[in-house]
């Protein structure tokens, strides 16, 4: 869950937090950290769902036809004129 942090390290962190903040402030600090983490998770999930929806909408809309480059269009027009004049 915490990667490379084991139980002894968590106990040391808890004891240091208890010494610094005291037994009365520690539950309040834990609640505020829990609220912050849940708010962060909710915001990141909303962002992910918004991005997924935008990608889905973008994939479902057809691409507009690309205009031909001017050189191709001009040479195609010249080929058509030559064909028409030879027949």
NUVEX-846455 format. One record per atom (N, C-alpha, C, O): x, y, z; residue number from 1; atom name. Coordinates in Angstrom, 1 decimal. Layout:
N
node px->X&py->Y&pz->Z&nr->NUM&atom->CA .
...
//
This chain:
87
node px->0.8&py->-1.2&pz->0.0&nr->1&atom->N .
node px->0.0&py->0.0&pz->0.0&nr->1&atom->CA .
node px->0.9&py->1.3&pz->0.0&nr->1&atom->C .
node px->0.6&py->2.2&pz->-0.8&nr->1&atom->O .
node px->1.9&py->1.3&pz->0.8&nr->2&atom->N .
node px->2.7&py->2.5&pz->0.9&nr->2&atom->CA .
node px->4.1&py->2.3&pz->0.2&nr->2&atom->C .
node px->5.0&py->3.1&pz->0.4&nr->2&atom->O .
node px->4.2&py->1.3&pz->-0.6&nr->3&atom->N .
node px->5.4&py->1.0&pz->-1.3&nr->3&atom->CA .
node px->6.5&py->0.5&pz->-0.4&nr->3&atom->C .
node px->6.3&py->-0.6&pz->0.2&nr->3&atom->O .
node px->7.6&py->1.2&pz->-0.2&nr->4&atom->N .
node px->8.7&py->0.7&pz->0.5&nr->4&atom->CA .
node px->8.6&py->1.1&pz->2.0&nr->4&atom->C .
node px->9.5&py->0.7&pz->2.8&nr->4&atom->O .
node px->7.6&py->1.7&pz->2.4&nr->5&atom->N .
node px->7.4&py->2.1&pz->3.9&nr->5&atom->CA .
node px->6.8&py->0.9&pz->4.6&nr->5&atom->C .
node px->5.7&py->0.5&pz->4.2&nr->5&atom->O .
node px->7.5&py->0.4&pz->5.6&nr->6&atom->N .
node px->7.0&py->-0.8&pz->6.3&nr->6&atom->CA .
node px->6.4&py->-0.4&pz->7.6&nr->6&atom->C .
node px->6.2&py->0.8&pz->7.9&nr->6&atom->O .
node px->6.0&py->-1.3&pz->8.4&nr->7&atom->N .
node px->5.3&py->-1.1&pz->9.7&nr->7&atom->CA .
node px->6.2&py->-0.3&pz->10.7&nr->7&atom->C .
node px->5.7&py->0.6&pz->11.3&nr->7&atom->O .
node px->7.5&py->-0.7&pz->10.8&nr->8&atom->N .
node px->8.4&py->0.1&pz->11.7&nr->8&atom->CA .
node px->8.5&py->1.6&pz->11.4&nr->8&atom->C .
node px->8.4&py->2.5&pz->12.2&nr->8&atom->O .
node px->8.6&py->1.9&pz->10.1&nr->9&atom->N .
node px->8.7&py->3.3&pz->9.6&nr->9&atom->CA .
node px->7.4&py->4.0&pz->9.9&nr->9&atom->C .
node px->7.4&py->5.2&pz->10.3&nr->9&atom->O .
node px->6.2&py->3.4&pz->9.7&nr->10&atom->N .
node px->4.9&py->4.0&pz->10.0&nr->10&atom->CA .
node px->4.8&py->4.3&pz->11.5&nr->10&atom->C .
node px->4.3&py->5.3&pz->11.8&nr->10&atom->O .
node px->5.3&py->3.4&pz->12.3&nr->11&atom->N .
node px->5.2&py->3.6&pz->13.8&nr->11&atom->CA .
node px->6.1&py->4.8&pz->14.2&nr->11&atom->C .
node px->5.7&py->5.6&pz->15.0&nr->11&atom->O .
node px->7.3&py->4.9&pz->13.6&nr->12&atom->N .
node px->8.1&py->6.1&pz->13.9&nr->12&atom->CA .
node px->7.5&py->7.4&pz->13.4&nr->12&atom->C .
node px->7.5&py->8.4&pz->14.2&nr->12&atom->O .
node px->6.9&py->7.4&pz->12.2&nr->13&atom->N .
node px->6.2&py->8.6&pz->11.8&nr->13&atom->CA .
node px->5.0&py->8.9&pz->12.7&nr->13&atom->C .
node px->4.8&py->10.1&pz->13.0&nr->13&atom->O .
node px->4.3&py->7.9&pz->13.1&nr->14&atom->N .
node px->3.1&py->8.2&pz->14.0&nr->14&atom->CA .
node px->3.6&py->8.8&pz->15.3&nr->14&atom->C .
node px->3.0&py->9.7&pz->15.8&nr->14&atom->O .
node px->4.7&py->8.2&pz->15.9&nr->15&atom->N .
node px->5.2&py->8.7&pz->17.2&nr->15&atom->CA .
node px->5.7&py->10.1&pz->17.1&nr->15&atom->C .
node px->5.4&py->11.0&pz->17.9&nr->15&atom->O .
node px->6.4&py->10.5&pz->16.0&nr->16&atom->N .
node px->6.9&py->11.8&pz->15.7&nr->16&atom->CA .
node px->5.7&py->12.8&pz->15.6&nr->16&atom->C .
node px->5.7&py->13.9&pz->16.1&nr->16&atom->O .
node px->4.7&py->12.4&pz->14.8&nr->17&atom->N .
node px->3.5&py->13.2&pz->14.7&nr->17&atom->CA .
node px->2.8&py->13.4&pz->16.0&nr->17&atom->C .
node px->2.3&py->14.5&pz->16.3&nr->17&atom->O .
node px->2.7&py->12.4&pz->16.8&nr->18&atom->N .
node px->2.1&py->12.5&pz->18.1&nr->18&atom->CA .
node px->2.9&py->13.5&pz->19.0&nr->18&atom->C .
node px->2.2&py->14.2&pz->19.8&nr->18&atom->O .
node px->4.2&py->13.4&pz->19.0&nr->19&atom->N .
node px->5.0&py->14.4&pz->19.8&nr->19&atom->CA .
node px->4.8&py->15.8&pz->19.3&nr->19&atom->C .
node px->4.7&py->16.7&pz->20.1&nr->19&atom->O .
node px->4.8&py->16.0&pz->17.9&nr->20&atom->N .
node px->4.8&py->17.3&pz->17.4&nr->20&atom->CA .
node px->3.4&py->17.9&pz->17.6&nr->20&atom->C .
node px->3.3&py->19.1&pz->18.0&nr->20&atom->O .
node px->2.3&py->17.2&pz->17.2&nr->21&atom->N .
node px->1.0&py->17.8&pz->17.2&nr->21&atom->CA .
node px->0.2&py->17.5&pz->18.5&nr->21&atom->C .
node px->-0.7&py->18.2&pz->18.8&nr->21&atom->O .
node px->0.6&py->16.5&pz->19.3&nr->22&atom->N .
node px->-0.1&py->16.2&pz->20.5&nr->22&atom->CA .
node px->-1.3&py->15.3&pz->20.3&nr->22&atom->C .
node px->-1.8&py->15.2&pz->19.1&nr->22&atom->O .
node px->-1.8&py->14.7&pz->21.3&nr->23&atom->N .
node px->-2.9&py->13.8&pz->21.2&nr->23&atom->CA .
node px->-4.3&py->14.4&pz->20.8&nr->23&atom->C .
node px->-5.2&py->13.7&pz->20.3&nr->23&atom->O .
node px->-4.4&py->15.7&pz->21.1&nr->24&atom->N .
node px->-5.7&py->16.4&pz->20.9&nr->24&atom->CA .
node px->-5.8&py->16.8&pz->19.4&nr->24&atom->C .
node px->-6.9&py->16.8&pz->18.8&nr->24&atom->O .
node px->-4.7&py->17.2&pz->18.8&nr->25&atom->N .
node px->-4.7&py->17.7&pz->17.4&nr->25&atom->CA .
node px->-4.6&py->16.6&pz->16.4&nr->25&atom->C .
node px->-5.0&py->16.8&pz->15.3&nr->25&atom->O .
node px->-4.1&py->15.4&pz->16.8&nr->26&atom->N .
node px->-3.8&py->14.4&pz->15.9&nr->26&atom->CA .
node px->-5.1&py->13.9&pz->15.2&nr->26&atom->C .
node px->-5.1&py->13.7&pz->13.9&nr->26&atom->O .
node px->-6.2&py->13.6&pz->15.8&nr->27&atom->N .
node px->-7.4&py->13.2&pz->15.1&nr->27&atom->CA .
node px->-8.0&py->14.3&pz->14.1&nr->27&atom->C .
node px->-8.4&py->13.9&pz->13.1&nr->27&atom->O .
node px->-7.9&py->15.5&pz->14.5&nr->28&atom->N .
node px->-8.3&py->16.6&pz->13.7&nr->28&atom->CA .
node px->-7.4&py->16.7&pz->12.4&nr->28&atom->C .
node px->-7.9&py->16.9&pz->11.3&nr->28&atom->O .
node px->-6.1&py->16.5&pz->12.6&nr->29&atom->N .
node px->-5.2&py->16.5&pz->11.5&nr->29&atom->CA .
node px->-5.5&py->15.3&pz->10.6&nr->29&atom->C .
node px->-5.4&py->15.5&pz->9.3&nr->29&atom->O .
node px->-5.8&py->14.1&pz->11.1&nr->30&atom->N .
node px->-6.1&py->13.0&pz->10.3&nr->30&atom->CA .
node px->-7.3&py->13.2&pz->9.5&nr->30&atom->C .
node px->-7.4&py->12.8&pz->8.3&nr->30&atom->O .
node px->-8.4&py->13.8&pz->10.1&nr->31&atom->N .
node px->-9.6&py->14.1&pz->9.4&nr->31&atom->CA .
node px->-9.4&py->15.0&pz->8.2&nr->31&atom->C .
node px->-9.9&py->14.8&pz->7.1&nr->31&atom->O .
node px->-8.6&py->16.1&pz->8.5&nr->32&atom->N .
node px->-8.4&py->17.1&pz->7.4&nr->32&atom->CA .
node px->-7.5&py->16.5&pz->6.3&nr->32&atom->C .
node px->-7.8&py->16.8&pz->5.1&nr->32&atom->O .
node px->-6.6&py->15.6&pz->6.6&nr->33&atom->N .
node px->-5.8&py->14.9&pz->5.6&nr->33&atom->CA .
node px->-6.7&py->14.0&pz->4.8&nr->33&atom->C .
node px->-6.6&py->13.9&pz->3.6&nr->33&atom->O .
node px->-7.6&py->13.3&pz->5.5&nr->34&atom->N .
node px->-8.5&py->12.4&pz->4.8&nr->34&atom->CA .
node px->-9.4&py->13.1&pz->3.8&nr->34&atom->C .
node px->-9.7&py->12.7&pz->2.7&nr->34&atom->O .
node px->-9.9&py->14.2&pz->4.3&nr->35&atom->N .
node px->-10.8&py->15.1&pz->3.4&nr->35&atom->CA .
node px->-10.0&py->15.6&pz->2.2&nr->35&atom->C .
node px->-10.5&py->15.6&pz->1.1&nr->35&atom->O .
node px->-8.8&py->16.0&pz->2.4&nr->36&atom->N .
node px->-8.0&py->16.5&pz->1.3&nr->36&atom->CA .
node px->-7.7&py->15.4&pz->0.3&nr->36&atom->C .
node px->-7.8&py->15.7&pz->-0.9&nr->36&atom->O .
node px->-7.4&py->14.2&pz->0.8&nr->37&atom->N .
node px->-7.1&py->13.1&pz->-0.1&nr->37&atom->CA .
node px->-8.3&py->12.7&pz->-0.9&nr->37&atom->C .
node px->-8.3&py->12.4&pz->-2.1&nr->37&atom->O .
node px->-9.5&py->12.7&pz->-0.2&nr->38&atom->N .
node px->-10.7&py->12.3&pz->-1.0&nr->38&atom->CA .
node px->-11.1&py->13.4&pz->-2.0&nr->38&atom->C .
node px->-11.6&py->13.1&pz->-3.1&nr->38&atom->O .
node px->-10.9&py->14.7&pz->-1.7&nr->39&atom->N .
node px->-11.1&py->15.8&pz->-2.6&nr->39&atom->CA .
node px->-10.2&py->15.6&pz->-3.8&nr->39&atom->C .
node px->-10.6&py->15.8&pz->-5.0&nr->39&atom->O .
node px->-8.9&py->15.3&pz->-3.6&nr->40&atom->N .
node px->-8.0&py->15.2&pz->-4.7&nr->40&atom->CA .
node px->-8.4&py->14.0&pz->-5.5&nr->40&atom->C .
node px->-8.3&py->14.1&pz->-6.8&nr->40&atom->O .
node px->-8.8&py->12.9&pz->-4.9&nr->41&atom->N .
node px->-9.2&py->11.7&pz->-5.7&nr->41&atom->CA .
node px->-10.4&py->12.0&pz->-6.6&nr->41&atom->C .
node px->-10.5&py->11.7&pz->-7.7&nr->41&atom->O .
node px->-11.4&py->12.7&pz->-6.0&nr->42&atom->N .
node px->-12.6&py->13.1&pz->-6.7&nr->42&atom->CA .
node px->-12.3&py->14.0&pz->-7.9&nr->42&atom->C .
node px->-12.8&py->13.8&pz->-9.0&nr->42&atom->O .
node px->-11.4&py->15.0&pz->-7.7&nr->43&atom->N .
node px->-11.0&py->15.9&pz->-8.7&nr->43&atom->CA .
node px->-10.3&py->15.2&pz->-9.8&nr->43&atom->C .
node px->-10.5&py->15.5&pz->-11.0&nr->43&atom->O .
node px->-9.4&py->14.3&pz->-9.5&nr->44&atom->N .
node px->-8.6&py->13.6&pz->-10.5&nr->44&atom->CA .
node px->-9.6&py->12.6&pz->-11.3&nr->44&atom->C .
node px->-9.4&py->12.4&pz->-12.5&nr->44&atom->O .
node px->-10.5&py->12.0&pz->-10.6&nr->45&atom->N .
node px->-11.5&py->11.1&pz->-11.3&nr->45&atom->CA .
node px->-12.4&py->11.9&pz->-12.3&nr->45&atom->C .
node px->-12.7&py->11.5&pz->-13.4&nr->45&atom->O .
node px->-12.8&py->13.1&pz->-11.9&nr->46&atom->N .
node px->-13.6&py->14.0&pz->-12.7&nr->46&atom->CA .
node px->-12.8&py->14.4&pz->-14.0&nr->46&atom->C .
node px->-13.3&py->14.4&pz->-15.1&nr->46&atom->O .
node px->-11.5&py->14.8&pz->-13.8&nr->47&atom->N .
node px->-10.6&py->15.1&pz->-14.9&nr->47&atom->CA .
node px->-10.5&py->14.0&pz->-15.8&nr->47&atom->C .
node px->-10.5&py->14.1&pz->-17.0&nr->47&atom->O .
node px->-10.2&py->12.8&pz->-15.3&nr->48&atom->N .
node px->-10.0&py->11.6&pz->-16.1&nr->48&atom->CA .
node px->-11.3&py->11.3&pz->-16.9&nr->48&atom->C .
node px->-11.2&py->11.0&pz->-18.1&nr->48&atom->O .
node px->-12.5&py->11.4&pz->-16.3&nr->49&atom->N .
node px->-13.7&py->11.1&pz->-17.0&nr->49&atom->CA .
node px->-14.0&py->12.1&pz->-18.1&nr->49&atom->C .
node px->-14.5&py->11.8&pz->-19.2&nr->49&atom->O .
node px->-13.7&py->13.4&pz->-17.8&nr->50&atom->N .
node px->-13.8&py->14.5&pz->-18.8&nr->50&atom->CA .
node px->-12.9&py->14.2&pz->-20.0&nr->50&atom->C .
node px->-13.4&py->14.4&pz->-21.1&nr->50&atom->O .
node px->-11.7&py->13.9&pz->-19.7&nr->51&atom->N .
node px->-10.8&py->13.6&pz->-20.8&nr->51&atom->CA .
node px->-11.2&py->12.4&pz->-21.6&nr->51&atom->C .
node px->-11.1&py->12.4&pz->-22.9&nr->51&atom->O .
node px->-11.7&py->11.3&pz->-21.0&nr->52&atom->N .
node px->-12.1&py->10.1&pz->-21.7&nr->52&atom->CA .
node px->-13.3&py->10.5&pz->-22.6&nr->52&atom->C .
node px->-13.5&py->10.0&pz->-23.7&nr->52&atom->O .
node px->-14.2&py->11.3&pz->-22.0&nr->53&atom->N .
node px->-15.4&py->11.7&pz->-22.8&nr->53&atom->CA .
node px->-15.0&py->12.5&pz->-24.0&nr->53&atom->C .
node px->-15.6&py->12.3&pz->-25.1&nr->53&atom->O .
node px->-14.1&py->13.5&pz->-23.8&nr->54&atom->N .
node px->-13.7&py->14.3&pz->-25.0&nr->54&atom->CA .
node px->-13.0&py->13.4&pz->-26.0&nr->54&atom->C .
node px->-13.2&py->13.6&pz->-27.2&nr->54&atom->O .
node px->-12.2&py->12.5&pz->-25.6&nr->55&atom->N .
node px->-11.6&py->11.6&pz->-26.6&nr->55&atom->CA .
node px->-12.6&py->10.8&pz->-27.3&nr->55&atom->C .
node px->-12.5&py->10.6&pz->-28.5&nr->55&atom->O .
node px->-13.6&py->10.2&pz->-26.6&nr->56&atom->N .
node px->-14.7&py->9.5&pz->-27.2&nr->56&atom->CA .
node px->-15.4&py->10.3&pz->-28.2&nr->56&atom->C .
node px->-15.8&py->9.8&pz->-29.3&nr->56&atom->O .
node px->-15.8&py->11.5&pz->-27.9&nr->57&atom->N .
node px->-16.5&py->12.4&pz->-28.8&nr->57&atom->CA .
node px->-15.6&py->12.7&pz->-30.0&nr->57&atom->C .
node px->-16.2&py->12.7&pz->-31.1&nr->57&atom->O .
node px->-14.4&py->13.0&pz->-29.8&nr->58&atom->N .
node px->-13.5&py->13.3&pz->-30.9&nr->58&atom->CA .
node px->-13.3&py->12.1&pz->-31.9&nr->58&atom->C .
node px->-13.2&py->12.3&pz->-33.1&nr->58&atom->O .
node px->-13.3&py->10.9&pz->-31.3&nr->59&atom->N .
node px->-13.1&py->9.7&pz->-32.2&nr->59&atom->CA .
node px->-14.4&py->9.4&pz->-33.0&nr->59&atom->C .
node px->-14.4&py->8.9&pz->-34.1&nr->59&atom->O .
node px->-15.6&py->9.8&pz->-32.4&nr->60&atom->N .
node px->-16.8&py->9.5&pz->-33.1&nr->60&atom->CA .
node px->-17.2&py->10.4&pz->-34.1&nr->60&atom->C .
node px->-18.0&py->10.1&pz->-35.0&nr->60&atom->O .
node px->-16.7&py->11.7&pz->-34.1&nr->61&atom->N .
node px->-17.0&py->12.6&pz->-35.1&nr->61&atom->CA .
node px->-16.1&py->12.4&pz->-36.4&nr->61&atom->C .
node px->-14.9&py->12.1&pz->-36.2&nr->61&atom->O .
node px->-16.7&py->12.4&pz->-37.6&nr->62&atom->N .
node px->-15.9&py->12.1&pz->-38.8&nr->62&atom->CA .
node px->-15.0&py->13.3&pz->-39.1&nr->62&atom->C .
node px->-15.3&py->14.4&pz->-38.8&nr->62&atom->O .
node px->-13.9&py->13.0&pz->-39.7&nr->63&atom->N .
node px->-12.9&py->14.0&pz->-40.1&nr->63&atom->CA .
node px->-13.5&py->14.7&pz->-41.3&nr->63&atom->C .
node px->-14.0&py->14.1&pz->-42.2&nr->63&atom->O .
node px->-13.3&py->16.1&pz->-41.4&nr->64&atom->N .
node px->-13.7&py->16.8&pz->-42.6&nr->64&atom->CA .
node px->-12.8&py->16.4&pz->-43.7&nr->64&atom->C .
node px->-11.6&py->16.1&pz->-43.5&nr->64&atom->O .
node px->-13.3&py->16.4&pz->-44.9&nr->65&atom->N .
node px->-12.4&py->16.1&pz->-46.0&nr->65&atom->CA .
node px->-11.3&py->17.1&pz->-46.2&nr->65&atom->C .
node px->-11.5&py->18.3&pz->-46.0&nr->65&atom->O .
node px->-10.1&py->16.6&pz->-46.5&nr->66&atom->N .
node px->-9.0&py->17.4&pz->-46.6&nr->66&atom->CA .
node px->-9.0&py->18.0&pz->-48.0&nr->66&atom->C .
node px->-9.2&py->17.3&pz->-49.0&nr->66&atom->O .
node px->-8.7&py->19.3&pz->-48.1&nr->67&atom->N .
node px->-8.6&py->19.9&pz->-49.5&nr->67&atom->CA .
node px->-7.4&py->19.5&pz->-50.2&nr->67&atom->C .
node px->-6.3&py->19.3&pz->-49.5&nr->67&atom->O .
node px->-7.4&py->19.3&pz->-51.4&nr->68&atom->N .
node px->-6.3&py->18.9&pz->-52.2&nr->68&atom->CA .
node px->-5.3&py->20.1&pz->-52.3&nr->68&atom->C .
node px->-5.7&py->21.2&pz->-52.3&nr->68&atom->O .
node px->-4.0&py->19.7&pz->-52.3&nr->69&atom->N .
node px->-3.0&py->20.8&pz->-52.5&nr->69&atom->CA .
node px->-3.2&py->21.5&pz->-53.9&nr->69&atom->C .
node px->-3.8&py->20.9&pz->-54.8&nr->69&atom->O .
node px->-2.8&py->22.8&pz->-54.0&nr->70&atom->N .
node px->-3.1&py->23.5&pz->-55.2&nr->70&atom->CA .
node px->-2.4&py->22.9&pz->-56.4&nr->70&atom->C .
node px->-3.0&py->22.9&pz->-57.5&nr->70&atom->O .
node px->-1.2&py->22.4&pz->-56.2&nr->71&atom->N .
node px->-0.5&py->21.8&pz->-57.4&nr->71&atom->CA .
node px->-1.3&py->20.6&pz->-57.9&nr->71&atom->C .
node px->-1.4&py->20.5&pz->-59.2&nr->71&atom->O .
node px->-1.8&py->19.8&pz->-57.1&nr->72&atom->N .
node px->-2.6&py->18.6&pz->-57.5&nr->72&atom->CA .
node px->-3.9&py->19.0&pz->-58.2&nr->72&atom->C .
node px->-4.3&py->18.5&pz->-59.3&nr->72&atom->O .
node px->-4.6&py->20.0&pz->-57.6&nr->73&atom->N .
node px->-5.8&py->20.5&pz->-58.2&nr->73&atom->CA .
node px->-5.6&py->21.1&pz->-59.6&nr->73&atom->C .
node px->-6.3&py->20.9&pz->-60.5&nr->73&atom->O .
node px->-4.5&py->21.9&pz->-59.7&nr->74&atom->N .
node px->-4.2&py->22.5&pz->-61.0&nr->74&atom->CA .
node px->-3.8&py->21.5&pz->-62.0&nr->74&atom->C .
node px->-4.3&py->21.6&pz->-63.2&nr->74&atom->O .
node px->-3.0&py->20.5&pz->-61.7&nr->75&atom->N .
node px->-2.6&py->19.5&pz->-62.7&nr->75&atom->CA .
node px->-3.8&py->18.6&pz->-63.0&nr->75&atom->C .
node px->-3.9&py->18.2&pz->-64.2&nr->75&atom->O .
node px->-4.7&py->18.4&pz->-62.1&nr->76&atom->N .
node px->-5.9&py->17.6&pz->-62.4&nr->76&atom->CA .
node px->-6.8&py->18.4&pz->-63.4&nr->76&atom->C .
node px->-7.4&py->17.8&pz->-64.3&nr->76&atom->O .
node px->-6.9&py->19.6&pz->-63.2&nr->77&atom->N .
node px->-7.7&py->20.5&pz->-64.1&nr->77&atom->CA .
node px->-7.1&py->20.5&pz->-65.5&nr->77&atom->C .
node px->-7.8&py->20.5&pz->-66.5&nr->77&atom->O .
node px->-5.7&py->20.5&pz->-65.6&nr->78&atom->N .
node px->-5.1&py->20.5&pz->-66.9&nr->78&atom->CA .
node px->-5.3&py->19.2&pz->-67.6&nr->78&atom->C .
node px->-5.5&py->19.1&pz->-68.8&nr->78&atom->O .
node px->-5.2&py->18.1&pz->-66.8&nr->79&atom->N .
node px->-5.4&py->16.8&pz->-67.4&nr->79&atom->CA .
node px->-6.8&py->16.6&pz->-67.9&nr->79&atom->C .
node px->-7.1&py->16.0&pz->-69.0&nr->79&atom->O .
node px->-7.8&py->17.2&pz->-67.2&nr->80&atom->N .
node px->-9.2&py->17.1&pz->-67.7&nr->80&atom->CA .
node px->-9.4&py->17.9&pz->-69.0&nr->80&atom->C .
node px->-10.1&py->17.5&pz->-69.9&nr->80&atom->O .
node px->-8.7&py->19.1&pz->-69.1&nr->81&atom->N .
node px->-8.8&py->19.9&pz->-70.3&nr->81&atom->CA .
node px->-8.2&py->19.2&pz->-71.5&nr->81&atom->C .
node px->-8.7&py->19.2&pz->-72.6&nr->81&atom->O .
node px->-7.0&py->18.5&pz->-71.3&nr->82&atom->N .
node px->-6.4&py->17.8&pz->-72.3&nr->82&atom->CA .
node px->-7.3&py->16.6&pz->-72.8&nr->82&atom->C .
node px->-7.4&py->16.4&pz->-74.0&nr->82&atom->O .
node px->-7.9&py->15.9&pz->-71.9&nr->83&atom->N .
node px->-8.7&py->14.8&pz->-72.2&nr->83&atom->CA .
node px->-10.0&py->15.3&pz->-73.0&nr->83&atom->C .
node px->-10.4&py->14.6&pz->-74.0&nr->83&atom->O .
node px->-10.5&py->16.4&pz->-72.6&nr->84&atom->N .
node px->-11.7&py->16.9&pz->-73.3&nr->84&atom->CA .
node px->-11.3&py->17.4&pz->-74.7&nr->84&atom->C .
node px->-12.1&py->17.2&pz->-75.6&nr->84&atom->O .
node px->-10.1&py->18.0&pz->-74.9&nr->85&atom->N .
node px->-9.8&py->18.5&pz->-76.2&nr->85&atom->CA .
node px->-9.4&py->17.3&pz->-77.2&nr->85&atom->C .
node px->-9.6&py->17.5&pz->-78.4&nr->85&atom->O .
node px->-8.9&py->16.2&pz->-76.7&nr->86&atom->N .
node px->-8.5&py->15.1&pz->-77.5&nr->86&atom->CA .
node px->-9.7&py->14.3&pz->-78.0&nr->86&atom->C .
node px->-9.6&py->13.6&pz->-79.0&nr->86&atom->O .
node px->-10.8&py->14.3&pz->-77.3&nr->87&atom->N .
node px->-12.0&py->13.5&pz->-77.7&nr->87&atom->CA .
node px->-12.9&py->14.3&pz->-78.6&nr->87&atom->C .
node px->-13.9&py->13.7&pz->-79.0&nr->87&atom->O .
//
